[in-house]
Amino acid sequence: MSKNCLFNLVVSPAVEDSITDWLLAHAAVSGFSSHSIAGHGSSEHSMTLAEQVAGQRRQILFQLYLPCDQARELLEGIKRDFHGSGMHYWLLPLLESGHVD
């Protein structure tokens, strides 16, 4: 049995619709969540003047729960199809998940 992972993907609003469509087109993805987030950090060189003044950048966080091997395959596709987009990702092993009925 494959271990499950939480796949987190942070993208700019400019590619939000494209990555949403891309994820929905993949059979391995049964669903996902997306959240508008504020990114904070020290990479001022990649921020607009307005973002530097505000001290934050608007970004979108996608979260997918799926088997780790499928998450890695999905990541390879994202790297191939969205090369140079500046997306940031991380995979976390899940200890437990389920529904509270």
C-alpha positions in Angstrom: 0.0 0.0 0.0 1.2 3.5 -0.9 1.8 6.1 1.7 -0.3 9.2 1.4 1.0 12.8 1.1 -0.3 16.3 1.3 1.0 18.1 -1.8 1.2 21.9 -1.3 1.7 24.1 -4.3 2.0 27.9 -4.2 1.4 29.8 -7.4 1.0 33.3 -8.6 -2.5 34.5 -9.4 -1.4 34.8 -13.0 -1.3 31.0 -13.4 -4.2 30.1 -11.0 -6.7 29.3 -13.8 -4.1 27.4 -15.8 -3.0 25.2 -12.9 -6.7 24.7 -11.8 -7.6 23.4 -15.3 -4.4 21.3 -15.5 -5.1 19.6 -12.1 -8.8 19.0 -13.0 -7.6 17.3 -16.2 -5.5 14.7 -14.4 -7.2 11.4 -13.4 -4.9 11.0 -10.4 -6.5 14.1 -8.9 -9.9 13.4 -7.3 -10.2 16.9 -5.8 -8.2 19.6 -4.2 -8.5 22.8 -2.2 -7.2 26.3 -3.1 -6.8 29.2 -0.9 -5.8 32.8 -1.4 -2.8 33.5 0.8 -0.4 36.3 1.5 3.2 35.4 0.9 5.8 37.1 3.1 9.6 36.8 2.7 12.9 38.4 1.9 12.9 38.0 -1.9 12.2 41.7 -2.5 13.9 41.5 -6.0 11.0 39.5 -7.3 8.3 41.7 -5.7 6.6 44.7 -7.3 7.1 48.1 -5.6 3.5 47.9 -4.3 4.2 44.4 -2.8 7.4 45.6 -1.2 5.5 48.5 0.4 2.7 46.2 1.6 5.3 43.6 2.8 3.4 40.8 1.1 2.5 39.2 -2.2 -0.9 37.7 -3.1 -0.5 34.0 -3.9 -2.7 30.9 -4.3 -2.1 27.7 -2.3 -3.3 24.4 -3.7 -3.5 21.4 -1.4 -4.0 17.9 -2.7 -4.2 14.7 -0.7 -3.1 11.6 -2.7 -0.7 8.7 -2.6 2.9 9.8 -2.5 3.9 8.1 -5.7 1.1 9.8 -7.6 2.0 13.2 -6.0 5.6 12.7 -7.3 4.3 11.9 -10.8 2.0 15.0 -10.7 5.0 17.1 -9.6 7.1 15.9 -12.6 4.2 16.9 -14.9 4.0 20.3 -13.3 7.7 20.8 -13.6 7.5 19.9 -17.3 4.4 21.9 -18.2 4.9 25.0 -16.0 8.7 25.3 -16.2 9.9 28.8 -15.3 6.6 29.7 -13.5 8.2 30.2 -10.1 5.9 27.9 -8.3 6.9 26.6 -4.9 5.9 23.2 -3.6 6.3 20.8 -0.7 5.2 17.3 0.0 4.3 16.1 3.5 3.6 12.6 4.7 0.2 12.2 6.3 0.0 10.4 9.6 -3.8 10.1 9.4 -6.8 11.4 7.6 -10.5 10.7 7.4 -14.0 12.1 8.0 -15.7 12.9 11.2 -19.3 11.5 10.9 
